[in-house]
Amino acid sequence: MKPILPGGRGSAVEDVQRRLLVLGHDLGPTGVDGVFLGRTREAVIAFQREHELSEDGIVGPETWSALVDATFTLGDRMLYLRLPYFHGNDVRVLQEALNSLGFSSGHTDGIFGSFTERAVREFQRNSGQPGDGIVGAETVRSILHLRHVWEGKSARSPESATVAPARISEVLARSSVAFVPCDGPAEDVASRAVNLALATDSAARVMLAAQGEHTDADIVLEFCSDAPPDGAGIPVVSLTTAVPFDLAGRLAVALAASQEDCPRVVAVVLPGLGADERERQRIAILLLDALCLALA
């Protein structure tokens, strides 16, 4: 981004001023006027001091990123486990709520890591929602509905969060897995699954590979919208269930059927993939969970 300098004017300055006001900084009687002088510059420096940034009064990339992070509210965006991790005030509020409600998400550091995702899953299951770890509108509504229970309350000790999610649990560190998409929608799901695995545990031996690309992976999962033709000699698993344990059983059977091959190849059919980001993330989570259960 182009730095916003003292003396500047315009909509970018107004955006900075609005965020500073949300954070409680005093901009004087003129308020949001789109002019970067006086009280606005003082407020920027005060914000930089609070966040241990260079106190130069210039809104450069680091200061802007910190301003955006600090002004996210829970529900502004969908949150889930990925790399780079989501971070910001909305994540911090989520962690405070979960910890206070007894779902330990670790330290309230404002970073959506594996402990936070595990706590979200437990909260979702406890409140009758699918435990997919995605903080969308329904999960946000459930948490905000309990605001009177958690807001301003002391969080329970995060020290109990000592075990990483069962999703990885050394399983994907033992076997190398290549996800091979056959088309665009499948590529998005496959890349999300790889990203999710690495976000949970950097030791996970997962990779994204192109069709026809040579790979030394122990297991190759080919993601496609349609099943391969009969007689292709590849076990096929169709995503017709939303239950990880059911899908895990099907994957285990398919992997066993291909165990004489090196690598073991399984075609995973993903019918009806749309453009909905939440649905693709949910499918990536389901596939990765089921694969870990199958390998375990």
BALOBA-1460 file (C-alpha; in Angstrom, 3 decimals):
// residues 296
<rec num="1" residu="m" x="0.000" y="0.000" z="0.000"/>
<rec num="2" residu="k" x="1.024" y="3.633" z="-0.495"/>
<rec num="3" residu="p" x="1.869" y="5.197" z="2.898"/>
<rec num="4" residu="i" x="-0.627" y="7.743" z="4.230"/>
<rec num="5" residu="l" x="1.447" y="10.752" z="5.273"/>
<rec num="6" residu="p" x="0.737" y="13.682" z="7.607"/>
<rec num="7" residu="g" x="-0.809" y="16.475" z="5.559"/>
<rec num="8" residu="g" x="-2.639" y="14.006" z="3.336"/>
<rec num="9" residu="r" x="-6.321" y="14.300" z="2.513"/>
<rec num="10" residu="g" x="-9.054" y="12.053" z="1.173"/>
<rec num="11" residu="s" x="-11.027" y="8.861" z="1.745"/>
<rec num="12" residu="a" x="-7.992" y="6.859" z="2.902"/>
<rec num="13" residu="v" x="-7.456" y="9.350" z="5.726"/>
<rec num="14" residu="e" x="-11.160" y="9.140" z="6.608"/>
<rec num="15" residu="d" x="-10.849" y="5.343" z="6.867"/>
<rec num="16" residu="v" x="-7.901" y="5.696" z="9.254"/>
<rec num="17" residu="q" x="-9.806" y="8.259" z="11.323"/>
<rec num="18" residu="r" x="-12.893" y="6.044" z="11.618"/>
<rec num="19" residu="r" x="-10.775" y="3.152" z="12.851"/>
<rec num="20" residu="l" x="-9.014" y="5.377" z="15.380"/>
<rec num="21" residu="l" x="-12.382" y="6.590" z="16.684"/>
<rec num="22" residu="v" x="-13.604" y="3.000" z="17.056"/>
<rec num="23" residu="l" x="-10.500" y="2.338" z="19.157"/>
<rec num="24" residu="g" x="-11.314" y="5.290" z="21.420"/>
<rec num="25" residu="h" x="-8.778" y="7.832" z="20.186"/>
<rec num="26" residu="d" x="-9.720" y="11.510" z="20.421"/>
<rec num="27" residu="l" x="-9.614" y="13.306" z="17.062"/>
<rec num="28" residu="g" x="-10.832" y="16.626" z="18.414"/>
<rec num="29" residu="p" x="-13.914" y="18.619" z="17.335"/>
<rec num="30" residu="t" x="-13.363" y="18.052" z="13.612"/>
<rec num="31" residu="g" x="-13.583" y="14.278" z="13.941"/>
<rec num="32" residu="v" x="-13.611" y="12.426" z="10.618"/>
<rec num="33" residu="d" x="-12.763" y="15.181" z="8.167"/>
<rec num="34" residu="g" x="-10.330" y="13.443" z="5.826"/>
<rec num="35" residu="v" x="-7.421" y="15.687" z="6.838"/>
<rec num="36" residu="f" x="-4.282" y="14.074" z="8.297"/>
<rec num="37" residu="l" x="-3.118" y="16.814" z="10.687"/>
<rec num="38" residu="g" x="-3.027" y="17.692" z="14.391"/>
<rec num="39" residu="r" x="-5.112" y="15.323" z="16.509"/>
<rec num="40" residu="t" x="-5.169" y="12.642" z="13.814"/>
<rec num="41" residu="r" x="-1.372" y="12.475" z="13.693"/>
<rec num="42" residu="e" x="-1.223" y="12.442" z="17.511"/>
<rec num="43" residu="a" x="-3.747" y="9.573" z="17.560"/>
<rec num="44" residu="v" x="-1.719" y="7.593" z="15.011"/>
<rec num="45" residu="i" x="1.428" y="8.005" z="17.111"/>
<rec num="46" residu="a" x="-0.463" y="6.963" z="20.255"/>
<rec num="47" residu="f" x="-1.759" y="3.873" z="18.433"/>
<rec num="48" residu="q" x="1.750" y="3.029" z="17.231"/>
<rec num="49" residu="r" x="3.076" y="3.380" z="20.782"/>
<rec num="50" residu="e" x="0.372" y="1.044" z="22.137"/>
<rec num="51" residu="h" x="1.240" y="-1.598" z="19.536"/>
<rec num="52" residu="e" x="5.018" y="-1.190" z="19.792"/>
<rec num="53" residu="l" x="5.356" y="0.133" z="16.258"/>
<rec num="54" residu="s" x="7.684" y="2.810" z="14.979"/>
<rec num="55" residu="e" x="6.238" y="6.106" z="16.263"/>
<rec num="56" residu="d" x="6.676" y="8.049" z="13.029"/>
<rec num="57" residu="g" x="3.082" y="9.232" z="12.601"/>
<rec num="58" residu="i" x="2.930" y="7.624" z="9.158"/>
<rec num="59" residu="v" x="0.325" y="4.998" z="8.310"/>
<rec num="60" residu="g" x="2.500" y="2.532" z="6.425"/>
<rec num="61" residu="p" x="1.818" y="-1.194" z="5.817"/>
<rec num="62" residu="e" x="2.592" y="-2.301" z="9.408"/>
<rec num="63" residu="t" x="0.503" y="0.417" z="11.043"/>
<rec num="64" residu="w" x="-2.363" y="-0.126" z="8.601"/>
<rec num="65" residu="s" x="-2.331" y="-3.893" z="9.174"/>
<rec num="66" residu="a" x="-2.377" y="-3.354" z="12.944"/>
<rec num="67" residu="l" x="-5.267" y="-0.864" z="12.607"/>
<rec num="68" residu="v" x="-7.305" y="-3.329" z="10.544"/>
<rec num="69" residu="d" x="-6.588" y="-6.178" z="12.959"/>
<rec num="70" residu="a" x="-7.558" y="-4.060" z="15.954"/>
<rec num="71" residu="t" x="-10.908" y="-3.036" z="14.458"/>
<rec num="72" residu="f" x="-12.244" y="-6.393" z="13.284"/>
<rec num="73" residu="t" x="-15.382" y="-7.345" z="15.210"/>
<rec num="74" residu="l" x="-16.615" y="-10.912" z="15.609"/>
<rec num="75" residu="g" x="-18.748" y="-11.713" z="12.579"/>
<rec num="76" residu="d" x="-17.026" y="-9.337" z="10.174"/>
<rec num="77" residu="r" x="-15.467" y="-12.299" z="8.349"/>
<rec num="78" residu="m" x="-15.583" y="-16.067" z="8.327"/>
<rec num="79" residu="l" x="-12.822" y="-17.613" z="10.458"/>
<rec num="80" residu="y" x="-11.231" y="-21.037" z="10.079"/>
<rec num="81" residu="l" x="-7.845" y="-22.706" z="10.330"/>
<rec num="82" residu="r" x="-5.511" y="-21.797" z="7.459"/>
<rec num="83" residu="l" x="-2.052" y="-20.477" z="6.632"/>
<rec num="84" residu="p" x="-1.362" y="-17.658" z="7.146"/>
<rec num="85" residu="y" x="-3.410" y="-17.754" z="10.342"/>
<rec num="86" residu="f" x="-6.318" y="-15.363" z="10.722"/>
<rec num="87" residu="h" x="-5.426" y="-12.822" z="13.396"/>
<rec num="88" residu="g" x="-7.115" y="-9.770" z="14.859"/>
<rec num="89" residu="n" x="-9.467" y="-8.437" z="17.480"/>
<rec num="90" residu="d" x="-12.325" y="-10.677" z="16.291"/>
<rec num="91" residu="v" x="-10.182" y="-13.755" z="16.947"/>
<rec num="92" residu="r" x="-9.230" y="-12.422" z="20.373"/>
<rec num="93" residu="v" x="-12.907" y="-11.875" z="21.296"/>
<rec num="94" residu="l" x="-13.704" y="-15.392" z="20.061"/>
<rec num="95" residu="q" x="-10.924" y="-16.850" z="22.219"/>
<rec num="96" residu="e" x="-12.055" y="-14.885" z="25.274"/>
<rec num="97" residu="a" x="-15.621" y="-16.144" z="24.806"/>
<rec num="98" residu="l" x="-14.589" y="-19.767" z="24.298"/>
<rec num="99" residu="n" x="-12.196" y="-19.773" z="27.258"/>
<rec num="100" residu="s" x="-14.814" y="-18.188" z="29.531"/>
<rec num="101" residu="l" x="-17.427" y="-20.722" z="28.411"/>
<rec num="102" residu="g" x="-15.073" y="-23.598" z="29.270"/>
<rec num="103" residu="f" x="-13.845" y="-24.468" z="25.771"/>
<rec num="104" residu="s" x="-10.117" y="-23.938" z="26.114"/>
<rec num="105" residu="s" x="-8.626" y="-22.247" z="23.068"/>
<rec num="106" residu="g" x="-5.212" y="-21.610" z="24.603"/>
<rec num="107" residu="h" x="-3.862" y="-18.133" z="25.266"/>
<rec num="108" residu="t" x="-5.905" y="-15.185" z="23.998"/>
<rec num="109" residu="d" x="-3.300" y="-14.073" z="21.477"/>
<rec num="110" residu="g" x="-5.692" y="-13.115" z="18.671"/>
<rec num="111" residu="i" x="-4.330" y="-15.862" z="16.395"/>
<rec num="112" residu="f" x="-6.672" y="-18.540" z="15.036"/>
<rec num="113" residu="g" x="-4.456" y="-21.603" z="15.463"/>
<rec num="114" residu="s" x="-5.102" y="-25.276" z="16.060"/>
<rec num="115" residu="f" x="-6.130" y="-24.910" z="19.724"/>
<rec num="116" residu="t" x="-8.703" y="-22.272" z="18.800"/>
<rec num="117" residu="e" x="-10.095" y="-24.435" z="16.016"/>
<rec num="118" residu="r" x="-10.397" y="-27.389" z="18.382"/>
<rec num="119" residu="a" x="-12.280" y="-25.222" z="20.891"/>
<rec num="120" residu="v" x="-14.621" y="-23.989" z="18.136"/>
<rec num="121" residu="r" x="-15.374" y="-27.587" z="17.140"/>
<rec num="122" residu="e" x="-16.163" y="-28.536" z="20.752"/>
<rec num="123" residu="f" x="-18.386" y="-25.477" z="21.169"/>
<rec num="124" residu="q" x="-20.234" y="-26.252" z="17.932"/>
<rec num="125" residu="r" x="-20.908" y="-29.866" z="18.906"/>
<rec num="126" residu="n" x="-22.002" y="-28.722" z="22.366"/>
<rec num="127" residu="s" x="-24.490" y="-26.282" z="20.847"/>
<rec num="128" residu="g" x="-25.921" y="-28.743" z="18.304"/>
<rec num="129" residu="q" x="-24.048" y="-27.485" z="15.232"/>
<rec num="130" residu="p" x="-21.841" y="-29.403" z="12.794"/>
<rec num="131" residu="g" x="-18.375" y="-29.477" z="14.380"/>
<rec num="132" residu="d" x="-16.517" y="-28.171" z="11.332"/>
<rec num="133" residu="g" x="-14.381" y="-25.533" z="13.067"/>
<rec num="134" residu="i" x="-15.652" y="-22.787" z="10.745"/>
<rec num="135" residu="v" x="-16.804" y="-19.637" z="12.521"/>
<rec num="136" residu="g" x="-19.609" y="-18.482" z="10.257"/>
<rec num="137" residu="a" x="-22.878" y="-16.684" z="10.900"/>
<rec num="138" residu="e" x="-24.545" y="-19.506" z="12.873"/>
<rec num="139" residu="t" x="-21.586" y="-20.001" z="15.223"/>
<rec num="140" residu="v" x="-21.224" y="-16.243" z="15.741"/>
<rec num="141" residu="r" x="-24.935" y="-15.971" z="16.592"/>
<rec num="142" residu="s" x="-24.605" y="-18.777" z="19.132"/>
<rec num="143" residu="i" x="-21.607" y="-17.137" z="20.809"/>
<rec num="144" residu="l" x="-23.136" y="-13.658" z="20.861"/>
<rec num="145" residu="h" x="-26.385" y="-15.112" z="22.235"/>
<rec num="146" residu="l" x="-24.305" y="-16.137" z="25.270"/>
<rec num="147" residu="r" x="-22.608" y="-12.746" z="25.593"/>
<rec num="148" residu="h" x="-24.186" y="-12.214" z="29.007"/>
<rec num="149" residu="v" x="-22.438" y="-15.398" z="30.183"/>
<rec num="150" residu="w" x="-18.893" y="-14.709" z="28.963"/>
<rec num="151" residu="e" x="-18.456" y="-10.975" z="28.434"/>
<rec num="152" residu="g" x="-16.239" y="-9.446" z="31.102"/>
<rec num="153" residu="k" x="-15.788" y="-12.782" z="32.841"/>
<rec num="154" residu="s" x="-12.433" y="-14.321" z="33.696"/>
<rec num="155" residu="a" x="-11.351" y="-17.001" z="31.259"/>
<rec num="156" residu="r" x="-10.563" y="-20.446" z="32.535"/>
<rec num="157" residu="s" x="-6.914" y="-21.406" z="32.572"/>
<rec num="158" residu="p" x="-5.587" y="-22.089" z="29.063"/>
<rec num="159" residu="e" x="-2.982" y="-24.455" z="30.445"/>
<rec num="160" residu="s" x="-5.303" y="-27.419" z="29.879"/>
<rec num="161" residu="a" x="-4.902" y="-26.935" z="26.115"/>
<rec num="162" residu="t" x="-1.877" y="-29.155" z="25.787"/>
<rec num="163" residu="v" x="-2.951" y="-31.638" z="23.125"/>
<rec num="164" residu="a" x="-3.139" y="-30.786" z="19.436"/>
<rec num="165" residu="p" x="-6.300" y="-31.703" z="17.511"/>
<rec num="166" residu="a" x="-6.769" y="-35.381" z="16.734"/>
<rec num="167" residu="r" x="-6.916" y="-34.486" z="13.051"/>
<rec num="168" residu="i" x="-3.160" y="-34.699" z="12.617"/>
<rec num="169" residu="s" x="-1.916" y="-36.456" z="15.756"/>
<rec num="170" residu="e" x="1.276" y="-37.643" z="14.005"/>
<rec num="171" residu="v" x="-0.747" y="-39.492" z="11.368"/>
<rec num="172" residu="l" x="0.212" y="-37.246" z="8.468"/>
<rec num="173" residu="a" x="3.796" y="-37.080" z="9.669"/>
<rec num="174" residu="r" x="4.099" y="-40.845" z="9.144"/>
<rec num="175" residu="s" x="2.694" y="-41.108" z="5.611"/>
<rec num="176" residu="s" x="3.293" y="-38.651" z="2.780"/>
<rec num="177" residu="v" x="0.137" y="-37.719" z="0.888"/>
<rec num="178" residu="a" x="-0.239" y="-35.944" z="-2.445"/>
<rec num="179" residu="f" x="-3.532" y="-34.258" z="-3.309"/>
<rec num="180" residu="v" x="-4.008" y="-34.203" z="-7.088"/>
<rec num="181" residu="p" x="-6.944" y="-32.082" z="-8.349"/>
<rec num="182" residu="c" x="-8.465" y="-32.820" z="-11.739"/>
<rec num="183" residu="d" x="-10.287" y="-29.497" z="-12.233"/>
<rec num="184" residu="g" x="-10.609" y="-25.975" z="-10.831"/>
<rec num="185" residu="p" x="-13.200" y="-26.556" z="-8.072"/>
<rec num="186" residu="a" x="-11.365" y="-29.693" z="-6.949"/>
<rec num="187" residu="e" x="-8.074" y="-27.752" z="-6.903"/>
<rec num="188" residu="d" x="-9.579" y="-25.239" z="-4.482"/>
<rec num="189" residu="v" x="-10.671" y="-28.036" z="-2.115"/>
<rec num="190" residu="a" x="-7.319" y="-29.817" z="-2.411"/>
<rec num="191" residu="s" x="-5.293" y="-26.668" z="-1.735"/>
<rec num="192" residu="r" x="-7.488" y="-25.915" z="1.280"/>
<rec num="193" residu="a" x="-6.887" y="-29.425" z="2.644"/>
<rec num="194" residu="v" x="-3.118" y="-29.042" z="2.259"/>
<rec num="195" residu="n" x="-3.211" y="-25.578" z="3.830"/>
<rec num="196" residu="l" x="-5.326" y="-26.877" z="6.706"/>
<rec num="197" residu="a" x="-2.988" y="-29.794" z="7.388"/>
<rec num="198" residu="l" x="0.101" y="-27.568" z="7.479"/>
<rec num="199" residu="a" x="-1.679" y="-24.963" z="9.617"/>
<rec num="200" residu="t" x="-2.448" y="-27.671" z="12.165"/>
<rec num="201" residu="d" x="1.009" y="-29.204" z="12.166"/>
<rec num="202" residu="s" x="3.988" y="-28.037" z="10.121"/>
<rec num="203" residu="a" x="5.391" y="-31.604" z="10.249"/>
<rec num="204" residu="a" x="2.501" y="-32.917" z="8.139"/>
<rec num="205" residu="r" x="3.855" y="-34.551" z="4.962"/>
<rec num="206" residu="v" x="1.252" y="-33.281" z="2.531"/>
<rec num="207" residu="m" x="1.600" y="-31.665" z="-0.858"/>
<rec num="208" residu="l" x="-0.406" y="-30.396" z="-3.808"/>
<rec num="209" residu="a" x="0.553" y="-32.043" z="-7.120"/>
<rec num="210" residu="a" x="-0.577" y="-31.597" z="-10.715"/>
<rec num="211" residu="q" x="-2.060" y="-34.371" z="-12.825"/>
<rec num="212" residu="g" x="0.675" y="-36.437" z="-14.405"/>
<rec num="213" residu="e" x="3.323" y="-34.992" z="-12.114"/>
<rec num="214" residu="h" x="5.736" y="-37.546" z="-10.673"/>
<rec num="215" residu="t" x="5.513" y="-37.787" z="-6.913"/>
<rec num="216" residu="d" x="7.211" y="-39.964" z="-4.315"/>
<rec num="217" residu="a" x="4.206" y="-39.740" z="-1.993"/>
<rec num="218" residu="d" x="3.016" y="-42.894" z="-0.232"/>
<rec num="219" residu="i" x="-0.611" y="-42.040" z="-1.019"/>
<rec num="220" residu="v" x="-2.121" y="-40.110" z="-3.918"/>
<rec num="221" residu="l" x="-5.675" y="-38.807" z="-3.667"/>
<rec num="222" residu="e" x="-7.049" y="-37.663" z="-7.002"/>
<rec num="223" residu="f" x="-9.890" y="-35.180" z="-6.526"/>
<rec num="224" residu="c" x="-12.350" y="-34.935" z="-9.403"/>
<rec num="225" residu="s" x="-15.937" y="-33.923" z="-10.111"/>
<rec num="226" residu="d" x="-16.776" y="-37.136" z="-11.990"/>
<rec num="227" residu="a" x="-15.796" y="-40.733" z="-11.349"/>
<rec num="228" residu="p" x="-13.106" y="-42.238" z="-13.583"/>
<rec num="229" residu="p" x="-14.323" y="-44.719" z="-16.229"/>
<rec num="230" residu="d" x="-14.943" y="-48.310" z="-15.154"/>
<rec num="231" residu="g" x="-11.934" y="-50.530" z="-15.596"/>
<rec num="232" residu="a" x="-9.450" y="-47.782" z="-14.742"/>
<rec num="233" residu="g" x="-8.223" y="-49.945" z="-11.886"/>
<rec num="234" residu="i" x="-8.389" y="-47.141" z="-9.335"/>
<rec num="235" residu="p" x="-10.504" y="-47.475" z="-6.165"/>
<rec num="236" residu="v" x="-13.169" y="-44.749" z="-6.089"/>
<rec num="237" residu="v" x="-14.626" y="-43.016" z="-3.038"/>
<rec num="238" residu="s" x="-17.621" y="-40.750" z="-3.620"/>
<rec num="239" residu="l" x="-18.281" y="-37.892" z="-1.201"/>
<rec num="240" residu="t" x="-21.907" y="-38.715" z="-0.426"/>
<rec num="241" residu="t" x="-21.663" y="-38.459" z="3.355"/>
<rec num="242" residu="a" x="-20.994" y="-35.592" z="5.720"/>
<rec num="243" residu="v" x="-19.853" y="-37.890" z="8.528"/>
<rec num="244" residu="p" x="-16.040" y="-38.209" z="8.888"/>
<rec num="245" residu="f" x="-16.271" y="-41.715" z="10.397"/>
<rec num="246" residu="d" x="-18.361" y="-42.983" z="7.465"/>
<rec num="247" residu="l" x="-16.068" y="-41.416" z="4.891"/>
<rec num="248" residu="a" x="-13.033" y="-42.690" z="6.800"/>
<rec num="249" residu="g" x="-14.306" y="-46.250" z="6.477"/>
<rec num="250" residu="r" x="-14.700" y="-45.868" z="2.731"/>
<rec num="251" residu="l" x="-11.218" y="-44.386" z="2.413"/>
<rec num="252" residu="a" x="-9.728" y="-47.191" z="4.500"/>
<rec num="253" residu="v" x="-11.321" y="-49.793" z="2.213"/>
<rec num="254" residu="a" x="-10.073" y="-47.985" z="-0.905"/>
<rec num="255" residu="l" x="-6.552" y="-47.636" z="0.476"/>
<rec num="256" residu="a" x="-6.483" y="-51.310" z="1.390"/>
<rec num="257" residu="a" x="-7.612" y="-52.204" z="-2.127"/>
<rec num="258" residu="s" x="-4.715" y="-50.245" z="-3.607"/>
<rec num="259" residu="q" x="-2.064" y="-51.301" z="-1.113"/>
<rec num="260" residu="e" x="-0.182" y="-53.393" z="-3.670"/>
<rec num="261" residu="d" x="0.487" y="-50.284" z="-5.712"/>
<rec num="262" residu="c" x="3.227" y="-47.806" z="-5.018"/>
<rec num="263" residu="p" x="2.028" y="-45.205" z="-4.384"/>
<rec num="264" residu="r" x="-1.491" y="-46.111" z="-3.300"/>
<rec num="265" residu="v" x="-3.896" y="-44.183" z="-5.529"/>
<rec num="266" residu="v" x="-7.538" y="-43.431" z="-4.730"/>
<rec num="267" residu="a" x="-9.949" y="-41.312" z="-6.741"/>
<rec num="268" residu="v" x="-12.168" y="-39.101" z="-4.561"/>
<rec num="269" residu="v" x="-15.275" y="-37.894" z="-6.379"/>
<rec num="270" residu="l" x="-16.585" y="-34.495" z="-5.245"/>
<rec num="271" residu="p" x="-19.966" y="-33.994" z="-6.964"/>
<rec num="272" residu="g" x="-21.721" y="-30.634" z="-7.118"/>
<rec num="273" residu="l" x="-18.918" y="-28.356" z="-5.984"/>
<rec num="274" residu="g" x="-20.203" y="-24.796" z="-6.121"/>
<rec num="275" residu="a" x="-18.528" y="-21.457" z="-5.592"/>
<rec num="276" residu="d" x="-19.448" y="-21.216" z="-1.900"/>
<rec num="277" residu="e" x="-16.276" y="-20.695" z="0.153"/>
<rec num="278" residu="r" x="-17.742" y="-22.157" z="3.323"/>
<rec num="279" residu="e" x="-18.868" y="-25.350" z="1.562"/>
<rec num="280" residu="r" x="-15.452" y="-25.928" z="-0.003"/>
<rec num="281" residu="q" x="-13.717" y="-25.327" z="3.312"/>
<rec num="282" residu="r" x="-16.147" y="-27.734" z="5.004"/>
<rec num="283" residu="i" x="-15.396" y="-30.423" z="2.416"/>
<rec num="284" residu="a" x="-11.633" y="-29.910" z="2.824"/>
<rec num="285" residu="i" x="-12.006" y="-30.332" z="6.596"/>
<rec num="286" residu="l" x="-14.183" y="-33.429" z="6.173"/>
<rec num="287" residu="l" x="-11.709" y="-35.042" z="3.767"/>
<rec num="288" residu="l" x="-8.680" y="-34.357" z="5.936"/>
<rec num="289" residu="d" x="-10.381" y="-35.585" z="9.103"/>
<rec num="290" residu="a" x="-11.569" y="-38.733" z="7.348"/>
<rec num="291" residu="l" x="-8.115" y="-39.406" z="5.876"/>
<rec num="292" residu="c" x="-6.490" y="-39.136" z="9.294"/>
<rec num="293" residu="l" x="-9.072" y="-41.463" z="10.804"/>
<rec num="294" residu="a" x="-8.535" y="-43.933" z="7.959"/>
<rec num="295" residu="l" x="-4.749" y="-43.886" z="8.374"/>
<rec num="296" residu="a" x="-4.941" y="-44.111" z="12.152"/>
